[in-house]
Amino acid sequence: MGMLNELSEAVVEMQEQVAMEKTRQLLEQGADPQDVLEAFRKALEEVGNRYEKQTYFIPELILSGRMMSSALEMLKPHLRDESVQSGTKLGKILIATVAGDIHDIGKNMVTMLMDIHGFEVRDLGVDVSSEKIISEAKEFGADVIGLSGLLTLAFDPMKEVVVGLTAAGLKDKVKVIIGGGQMDEQIRSYVGADAFVTDAVAGINICKTWVS
Amino acid sequence: MIAGWENLSPGERQDVFLTKWASGEGIEFAGEDAKASYQYRAGLIADAIKLKKTPDRVPIVPLAIFAPVMLYGYSGKQAMYDPHILGKVCLDYTRDYDVDATVIAPMVMHGPPLEVLSYQLYRWPGHGVKEELSYQFVEKDYMKAEDYDHFIADPTDYWFRVWLPRTHGSLEALAQLPPLYGTMELPMAGPWMCSLGAPPIQEAYKALLEAGKLSFEWIQALIPYMGQIVSSGYPIYAGSATKAPFDVLGDSFRGTIELMMDLYRRPEKVLEAVNRLVPLMVNMGVGGAIANNNPLVFIPLHKGADGFMSNEQFEKFYWPTLKEVILGLARNGCVPCCFVEGSYNHRLEYLAEVPEGQCVFIFDRTDMVRAREVLGGKSCIGGGFPISLIITGTVQQVEDETKKLLDVAAGDGGYILSIGCAMDEAKEHTLKAFIETGKTYGRY
C-alpha cells in the first residue's frame, strides 16, 4: 500500500522517472495491475483538481497523461480489461472535431481525461461530418456529444449536429457540449448546445453532473 | 542611414521610423486626397502607439487573413490559386470597409509552390482541407528531443538540413548535405560541392527553384494590387512579422505536447533554445520592416496564454525571451505589435514591464477593463471584441457591444479598435456596423 501511495505522489509531483521506476518495481513484486492503474487514476484526479484550482496547468495535464499511457503500456500484458477504470462507467461520451476542422490537441486531452474520470469514450477524430457524428451517437448510445472546433468556420458544422439531432428526435436524449478557443455564450446559443467550455477539465465536471 | 541614429533612444528611433511611415514618403499616391487620407489613417495609428492623449478618434484595424476572400464570395482555394482574385478582394475589402489599416494580402499564400515542395506544416483548401475553407496548421514534433543540441549550436544549419527535410517532402534529400563550413577553404570545399551534384539533392534544388519561380510570378501579380491599396490612401498592418521564441519551438519545432513535457524533462535545453532564437527573431522582424518601409512588426502570441502554463513557468520559459525580442525590435526603431491570443488576465503585469509607448498589445479574450487598468498609459492596447458577435450577432448587438468596449478600453488614447481574432470569415452587415460605430462613437 505504501508503494502505491508513493507512486501516486510521484505522478502528482511530476516526478516521471520515479513514477515509472515505482511502476516497474510494483509489477516485479507481483502487485495487482488494477491497483497500479487505480494509483495512477487517483493521481490524475488530483492533477485535475489542481488544474481547477489553477495551481496546475497544461504541462502538468499532458505529462501526467503521458505517464499514465506509458504505465498502461507496461501494464497491458497483465491486464484483463484495458480501460483505466474497470467496472461501471459513469456514462458514454462521443467526441469529435467537427467537419472542416483538423485541430485535435485539446480534443485528445479531453478524451484522455474523460476516460480517466470513468466515462466510456468514443473519439471519432477530426473533420467528422455531422451525419457521421449523429449516426455514431445513435449506435454508441451516447449520453453526451462533445464537439471540438478551433476555427470560427466550425460554428455552422456544430449547429448542423444539433439541428440533425433534433430532426432525428434525439435532442432530448443526448446533451451537447462544445469546446474550443473561440467558444462563448453567444456561440453556445447560436449552435443550440447545452454548454460550452474553453478548457478540458471544466467540461468533465459539466458532463459528470449530466450523467449523475 | 539617419544621422545621429546611434545616439537615439529606442523610443526616439521608433518615432523616426513611425513618422517616416505615417508621412507616406516614397509612395506614389493616386492624388492629394489619397495622400491626406493615408497620412490621417497612419497618423491615428502612430498617435495610438505613442499614447497621444485625446487624438481625433480610435484607429480601426480589424485583423483578418481569409475574411476578405469569404466576404466577396470566393473560396479559400480560389484565393490561394489565383493572385488576381486575392489582390482584388483585398483591394475591394479595404475600400468598401474603409478600414484604417488593412490586411497583409501575401499572408494568404499561394498553393502551387506548396504543392511543389510537398509542404507538410499546414493543410490548405484543396489540399487536405475543403476548398471553401482556410489553411490549418498541422502540429507535430518535427524536432525530436535529441535534436536540441544541434538546434542550439547552429539553428540555421539545423533548420536547413534537418527541419526543412522533415516539413517539406520534396526537400527530404537536403538531410544528406554536409554543413556549409568546408566552403571556407578550397581543399575542404569538395564534400559540399560534390553533394550538390548528387541526383536526389539536385531534385530537391529543382523543387526549390520551381517553387521560387511560381512564388516570384505570384508576388509580381499581387504587388500591383497592394500598390493600389496603399496609393489610394490605406496603410498596411503590418510591415513584417516575427514570433516569440517559445512559440517558435512550441508551434513549428517540438509541438505543444512535447514542449510542455520538456519543461519538466529538459528545462535547461528549452532555455538554451529560446535564448538562441532571440537575435534571429529580432533580425527577422527588423529585416522585413526595413524592406517594406513599415515599422509595425506583427507578433502572434500562442503558448503563453492563461491556462497554458503557470506564472512561474511563464516567467521562466516564455516571457524573458519575448521581452528581449520586443526590446530588440524597439532598439531598431520597429514597433512590436503583439496579437495576444487566448487570455492574458494573469499575465498583464508582465506586459506592463515594457517601456512606455514602445509596444502594441491587441487582445483576444483578455478582460479589457483590466487591460486598460494595467496597461493604460504604458502600452497601446487594442482588440477585445468577440468574433462570435461578428459572425452570429445582430447589427444592434454589435453596435451596443462596440460602444461598451470603447467605454472601458479606449481611455484617453493609446487604443486600437480591433476584433479578438485574425478573421477567416466575417459578415458584411455586422463588420460594417463595427467599423462605423468605431468611427462615430470612437471620437475623443
Chai-1 contact restraints between the chains, C-beta under 6 A:
chainA,res_idxA,chainB,res_idxB,connection_type,confidence,min_distance_angstrom,max_distance_angstrom,comment,restraint_id
A,M14,B,Y264,contact,1.0,0.0,6.0,A-B,restraint_1
A,F57,B,G307,contact,1.0,0.0,6.0,A-B,restraint_2
A,F57,B,M309,contact,1.0,0.0,6.0,A-B,restraint_3
A,F57,B,S310,contact,1.0,0.0,6.0,A-B,restraint_4
A,I58,B,M260,contact,1.0,0.0,6.0,A-B,restraint_5
A,I58,B,F308,contact,1.0,0.0,6.0,A-B,restraint_6
A,P59,B,M260,contact,1.0,0.0,6.0,A-B,restraint_7
A,P59,B,L263,contact,1.0,0.0,6.0,A-B,restraint_8
A,I62,B,I257,contact,1.0,0.0,6.0,A-B,restraint_9
A,I62,B,M260,contact,1.0,0.0,6.0,A-B,restraint_10
A,I62,B,M261,contact,1.0,0.0,6.0,A-B,restraint_11
A,L63,B,M261,contact,1.0,0.0,6.0,A-B,restraint_12
A,L63,B,Y264,contact,1.0,0.0,6.0,A-B,restraint_13
A,G100,B,K130,contact,1.0,0.0,6.0,A-B,restraint_14
A,G100,B,L133,contact,1.0,0.0,6.0,A-B,restraint_15
A,I102,B,Q136,contact,1.0,0.0,6.0,A-B,restraint_16
A,I105,B,T256,contact,1.0,0.0,6.0,A-B,restraint_17
A,T152,B,I387,contact,1.0,0.0,6.0,A-B,restraint_18
A,T152,B,I391,contact,1.0,0.0,6.0,A-B,restraint_19
A,T152,B,E425,contact,1.0,0.0,6.0,A-B,restraint_20
A,L153,B,L133,contact,1.0,0.0,6.0,A-B,restraint_21
A,D184,B,S388,contact,1.0,0.0,6.0,A-B,restraint_22
A,Q186,B,S388,contact,1.0,0.0,6.0,A-B,restraint_23
A,Q186,B,T392,contact,1.0,0.0,6.0,A-B,restraint_24
A,I187,B,S388,contact,1.0,0.0,6.0,A-B,restraint_25
A,Y190,B,T392,contact,1.0,0.0,6.0,A-B,restraint_26
A,D199,B,G307,contact,1.0,0.0,6.0,A-B,restraint_27
